[in-house]
Amino acid sequence: MTMLEQIDLQQVLVLDIETVSQKALFAELPDHFQELWAYKVKKSLQENETAADVYSNAGLHPEFGKIICISVGAFHQRQGQMGFRVKSFVQDDERELLADFARLLQKQPPSLTLCGHNGKGFDFPYICKRMLINGLAIPAQFDISGKKPWEINHLDTMELWRFGDYRNNVSLNLMAAVLGIPTPKDDISGEDVYHVYYEENNLERIRVYCEKDVITTAQILRKLRSETLIASDNISFADE
């Protein structure tokens, strides 16, 4: 039995976040943040491209972006079969969203394992930085300061898939495809979130998209443990 297979899935929380730029338009930023963004991206600009042209990418950076949705999923035994329950925190007020999420984690053991696809490289540090920016304490499950690598209960399905090969990043969509898992990208993709949020004002559509990514990550984790996929009938939602 591998180390991954020894983990109790009922002590794992799978999560995914969706982020956007803090403002809809570059011109809406305070002057000093416009300058800071321009400095941030100046080396990556293409010919005739300006900082304003690439501002829709600001959501990728926690210093310039904000979280509009966090979806989480927990494994549980259901009539002798593994089930999975999904819950989302989604709203315009980022501080309240993060506070609600933190309250959920406060009810969980500090040893709870967090799992995400590229979670270590994006979701986990993004959440921590936005917590601090919003004046909130970092939940115990995210606090890795002073811990040895083997003491950190964080799983990353992208990292697990690398098997030590750090040359390439693999998207959630590609991993799902090669492992025979239905694609989560059947409506929008991450590149569409800015448009859906600021132009359509459709948080519900973003929530559904985020929840699909959480379910897909959970299914990938099952595959990496050489386990069967969770049946759709055994996947439930907290708002149902």
C-alpha positions as semicolon CSV with decimal commas, in nm:
position;residue;x (nm);y (nm);z (nm)
1;M;0,000;0,000;0,000
2;T;0,136;0,341;-0,098
3;M;0,152;0,638;0,136
4;L;-0,127;0,801;-0,064
5;E;-0,351;0,498;-0,020
6;Q;-0,295;0,507;0,357
7;I;-0,459;0,849;0,386
8;D;-0,812;0,840;0,527
9;L;-1,020;1,016;0,262
10;Q;-1,274;1,116;0,525
11;Q;-1,001;1,339;0,670
12;V;-0,943;1,515;0,335
13;L;-1,105;1,840;0,221
14;V;-1,084;1,904;-0,154
15;L;-1,100;2,268;-0,258
16;D;-1,080;2,503;-0,553
17;I;-1,101;2,881;-0,583
18;E;-1,206;3,125;-0,852
19;T;-1,046;3,469;-0,864
20;V;-1,082;3,794;-1,055
21;S;-0,911;4,131;-1,064
22;Q;-1,006;4,363;-0,778
23;K;-1,163;4,611;-1,021
24;A;-1,343;4,560;-1,349
25;L;-1,118;4,804;-1,532
26;F;-0,756;4,912;-1,499
27;A;-0,866;5,276;-1,490
28;E;-1,064;5,210;-1,171
29;L;-0,749;5,125;-0,976
30;P;-0,593;5,389;-0,751
31;D;-0,302;5,560;-0,925
32;H;-0,033;5,389;-0,719
33;F;-0,181;5,046;-0,792
34;Q;-0,189;5,129;-1,161
35;E;0,181;5,201;-1,138
36;L;0,246;4,882;-0,944
37;W;0,054;4,671;-1,196
38;A;0,234;4,833;-1,487
39;Y;0,568;4,753;-1,322
40;K;0,454;4,396;-1,251
41;V;0,373;4,316;-1,614
42;K;0,609;4,540;-1,810
43;K;0,854;4,261;-1,901
44;S;0,578;4,032;-2,029
45;L;0,395;4,280;-2,251
46;Q;0,385;4,211;-2,623
47;E;0,453;4,479;-2,883
48;N;0,196;4,763;-2,869
49;E;0,040;4,606;-2,556
50;T;-0,024;4,813;-2,243
51;A;-0,072;4,725;-1,877
52;A;-0,441;4,805;-1,916
53;D;-0,470;4,551;-2,199
54;V;-0,368;4,263;-1,971
55;Y;-0,547;4,377;-1,657
56;S;-0,801;4,094;-1,688
57;N;-0,514;3,865;-1,583
58;A;-0,473;4,048;-1,251
59;G;-0,690;3,789;-1,081
60;L;-0,401;3,544;-1,104
61;H;-0,204;3,754;-0,856
62;P;-0,328;3,781;-0,495
63;E;-0,183;4,133;-0,463
64;F;-0,409;4,253;-0,744
65;G;-0,695;4,002;-0,737
66;K;-0,968;3,876;-0,508
67;I;-1,146;3,549;-0,439
68;I;-1,511;3,531;-0,545
69;C;-1,572;3,160;-0,490
70;I;-1,431;2,880;-0,278
71;S;-1,582;2,536;-0,331
72;V;-1,499;2,248;-0,100
73;G;-1,582;1,881;-0,098
74;A;-1,567;1,615;0,174
75;F;-1,562;1,238;0,138
76;H;-1,794;1,023;0,349
77;Q;-1,916;0,668;0,366
78;R;-2,270;0,630;0,236
79;Q;-2,443;0,292;0,262
80;G;-2,113;0,112;0,227
81;Q;-2,003;0,328;-0,066
82;M;-1,785;0,635;-0,081
83;G;-1,983;0,956;-0,116
84;F;-1,879;1,315;-0,170
85;R;-2,053;1,631;-0,049
86;V;-1,983;1,973;-0,197
87;K;-2,033;2,319;-0,048
88;S;-1,951;2,663;-0,189
89;F;-1,876;3,004;-0,049
90;V;-1,952;3,259;-0,318
91;Q;-2,019;3,631;-0,299
92;D;-1,887;3,975;-0,391
93;D;-1,770;4,058;-0,038
94;E;-1,438;3,875;-0,024
95;R;-1,377;3,936;0,345
96;E;-1,710;3,783;0,443
97;L;-1,652;3,492;0,205
98;L;-1,314;3,420;0,363
99;A;-1,452;3,460;0,715
100;D;-1,727;3,206;0,640
101;F;-1,469;2,966;0,498
102;A;-1,246;3,014;0,803
103;R;-1,538;2,935;1,034
104;L;-1,589;2,606;0,851
105;L;-1,224;2,514;0,903
106;Q;-1,238;2,608;1,270
107;K;-1,488;2,325;1,316
108;Q;-1,241;2,078;1,162
109;P;-0,930;1,924;1,320
110;P;-0,604;2,113;1,256
111;S;-0,468;1,790;1,104
112;L;-0,732;1,795;0,827
113;T;-0,565;1,729;0,490
114;L;-0,627;1,989;0,219
115;C;-0,625;1,880;-0,145
116;G;-0,631;2,081;-0,466
117;H;-0,507;2,068;-0,824
118;N;-0,204;2,296;-0,823
119;G;-0,321;2,379;-0,473
120;K;0,033;2,423;-0,342
121;G;0,126;2,650;-0,630
122;F;-0,190;2,862;-0,645
123;D;-0,500;2,802;-0,429
124;F;-0,340;2,752;-0,087
125;P;-0,097;3,049;-0,094
126;Y;-0,360;3,270;-0,261
127;I;-0,607;3,203;0,020
128;C;-0,343;3,273;0,287
129;K;-0,238;3,603;0,130
130;R;-0,594;3,723;0,082
131;M;-0,675;3,625;0,443
132;L;-0,394;3,848;0,568
133;I;-0,481;4,132;0,330
134;N;-0,837;4,121;0,465
135;G;-0,717;4,125;0,827
136;L;-0,809;3,763;0,899
137;A;-0,605;3,498;1,077
138;I;-0,474;3,211;0,866
139;P;-0,660;2,889;0,957
140;A;-0,449;2,622;1,126
141;Q;-0,483;2,387;0,829
142;F;-0,302;2,640;0,606
143;D;-0,030;2,740;0,852
144;I;0,291;2,574;0,734
145;S;0,541;2,807;0,903
146;G;0,812;2,614;1,085
147;K;0,682;2,276;0,969
148;K;0,891;2,010;0,801
149;P;0,766;1,898;0,458
150;W;0,632;1,569;0,592
151;E;0,437;1,752;0,863
152;I;0,232;1,953;0,612
153;N;-0,104;1,792;0,535
154;H;-0,142;1,931;0,185
155;L;-0,209;1,719;-0,122
156;D;-0,168;1,847;-0,477
157;T;-0,297;1,624;-0,757
158;M;-0,079;1,800;-1,013
159;E;0,228;1,740;-0,799
160;L;0,131;1,375;-0,743
161;W;0,098;1,325;-1,119
162;R;0,450;1,455;-1,179
163;F;0,611;1,158;-1,000
164;G;0,919;1,375;-0,949
165;D;0,916;1,527;-1,299
166;Y;0,897;1,904;-1,254
167;R;0,934;2,003;-1,618
168;N;0,567;2,035;-1,701
169;N;0,243;2,149;-1,542
170;V;-0,062;1,939;-1,628
171;S;-0,406;2,099;-1,637
172;L;-0,700;1,953;-1,451
173;N;-0,877;1,906;-1,783
174;L;-0,588;1,706;-1,932
175;M;-0,553;1,485;-1,625
176;A;-0,926;1,415;-1,630
177;A;-0,909;1,324;-2,000
178;V;-0,618;1,081;-1,972
179;L;-0,767;0,916;-1,663
180;G;-1,108;0,871;-1,826
181;I;-1,292;1,118;-1,603
182;P;-1,569;1,334;-1,756
183;T;-1,436;1,681;-1,832
184;P;-1,528;1,964;-1,594
185;K;-1,483;2,222;-1,872
186;D;-1,821;2,174;-2,036
187;D;-1,939;2,532;-1,986
188;I;-1,674;2,791;-1,905
189;S;-1,301;2,779;-1,839
190;G;-1,079;2,978;-1,605
191;E;-1,019;3,233;-1,880
192;D;-1,392;3,309;-1,890
193;V;-1,437;3,386;-1,518
194;Y;-1,344;3,755;-1,552
195;H;-1,604;3,804;-1,828
196;V;-1,874;3,603;-1,649
197;Y;-1,821;3,798;-1,327
198;Y;-1,778;4,154;-1,449
199;E;-1,986;4,151;-1,767
200;E;-2,255;3,891;-1,694
201;N;-2,260;3,936;-1,314
202;N;-2,328;3,562;-1,293
203;L;-2,186;3,426;-0,968
204;E;-2,409;3,120;-0,994
205;R;-2,243;3,012;-1,317
206;I;-1,902;3,054;-1,156
207;R;-2,012;2,852;-0,852
208;V;-2,121;2,559;-1,070
209;Y;-1,791;2,573;-1,260
210;C;-1,589;2,575;-0,938
211;E;-1,784;2,285;-0,792
212;K;-1,722;2,078;-1,105
213;D;-1,348;2,133;-1,060
214;V;-1,369;2,016;-0,699
215;I;-1,557;1,701;-0,801
216;T;-1,307;1,632;-1,078
217;T;-1,013;1,678;-0,840
218;A;-1,175;1,432;-0,598
219;Q;-1,222;1,179;-0,879
220;I;-0,857;1,223;-0,985
221;L;-0,747;1,158;-0,627
222;R;-0,949;0,837;-0,631
223;K;-0,780;0,731;-0,956
224;L;-0,435;0,808;-0,814
225;R;-0,521;0,573;-0,529
226;S;-0,627;0,303;-0,781
227;E;-0,987;0,332;-0,661
228;T;-1,312;0,345;-0,854
229;L;-1,478;0,676;-0,932
230;I;-1,750;0,804;-0,703
231;A;-2,089;0,738;-0,861
232;S;-2,283;1,051;-0,954
233;D;-2,569;0,935;-0,731
234;N;-2,331;0,953;-0,434
235;I;-2,234;1,315;-0,498
236;S;-2,447;1,569;-0,310
237;F;-2,453;1,944;-0,259
238;A;-2,497;2,137;0,064
239;D;-2,749;2,377;-0,092
240;E;-2,981;2,102;-0,208
